[in-house]
Amino acid sequence: MNKIQLPTEFDPYRDSTDLPIELLAIKEEKWTQIAHEVIGENSESRKKGITDLKSRCTDLKLPFLNDEKLNDEEKSTLESKFWLMVLRAGGMDPERAHQVLMNYIGIINQHPEYFAASKPPTKLDPVFQQKVF
């Protein structure tokens, strides 16, 4: 089995509490680079994977898409980030990513007490949003 050598700075969001939102795009580039190196992600596999994953999840309703406080561009950005996050969790394999998502939803349904204090991204304060996005 080949071992993957991860970069020293594995979490590019670490220490980004005071970064303006413009600099977070630079941090996203680091995540994209890591995803390319570790799981072979590229723009083609990202687009195809997201399309395939979305087609497997047609019954799934993303709650933030109904948030009236968000404009269409914000909703589209959140949706893209969501599907990419799930796809990466499945190693860029839409079938595995779908299974990861179904397992996660199953845990939410079986153990809602673990998620009771969770807040959707649209309800978080701007500083925390800068850390996440």
N, C-alpha and C positions, 0 to 999 in steps of 0.2 A: 504494500500500500504506500503510495506517495504521500508524504507529508507536505502540507502547504505552509510556507513561511509567510506569516502575516507581518505587515509593517509594524514598527514599534508603536506608532500612534494609531492604534486600532479604532479608537473612538474620536473622530474628528470633531464631535460636538462637545467634548469635554472642555471645560474652561471657556465656554462661549456665553456665559451669563450676561455679559455686557455688550455683546456684539450687536451692531445695528443689523437690521434685516438684510441689507444689501450684501454684507459680508457673509451671511449664511449661505448664499449661493456658492461662494468659494468652498465652504464646508461640504455642500452637496456634491461638488465636483470630486472631493476626496472620497466620498461614499461611492460615487460612480466608478472611480478608479479602483477602489477596493473590490467592488462587485465584479468588475471586469477581470481582475487578477484572480479572485477566489472562485467565482462560479461562471466565468466566461461571459458575463453580460455585455451586450453591445446594443446599439440603438435598434438594430433589426430584431434581435431576440427579445428586447424589451417591448417593442410594439406588437410583435406576433404573440408573445407570451401574455400580455395584458388583454389582447383581443380574445385569445383562446380561453383565458381564465374568466373573463366577463361572460363569455358565451356559456360557460359551465355554471355560472351563478345567476342565471336570469331571474330566479325567484327571490334573490337577496335584495332587500331594500336598504340602501345606505341612508341613515337618518339625517345626516348633515345636508343631503341633497334637498330636503324639505325646509331647511332653515331659511326663513324669509330675510334674515339679517345679512345673509351672504349674497353677493351678486353672482352672476353666471360664471364669471372668470374665476372667482374664489372657489365656487363649487367644483368647477372643472379641475382646478389645481389640487384640491383636497382629494377628489376622486382618483386622479392619476397617481398621487402619492400613496393613497390607500392600496390600490391594485399593485403598484410596484413593490410596496412593503410586503404584501402577501406573496407575490411572485418570488421575491428574493428569499423569503422564508422557506419556500419550496425548492430552492436551488435553481430557479428559472425554469422549472418543469411545471407547466400549468396543472397537470393532474395531481402532482404532489402538493402544489400550492393550494389547490382546491381542498385536498384532504386536511392540510394544516388548518385552513380556515374553518372547515366543518368541525374539526376537533376543538378549535378555540370557541366556536359558537356553542358547541356541546358543553364545554366547561362553564361557559357563562350561564347556560340554561340549568345545568345541574347544581351549580354552586353560586347563585346570585349574590350571596353574602360577600364573596371576595371582590365583587365589582360594584357593590352598593355605593362606595365612596368615590368611584370613578366619575370623572366629568368629561363630557365630550369636548373636543378641541375648540369648538365655538364658544364654550363657556369659560375657558381659561383666560387668565389675565394676559395682556400683551407680552409681558416679560417672559412668562413661561412659554408662550407660543413661539417666541424667538428662539428659545432653547430647543424646542421640538422640531420646528420647521426650519 
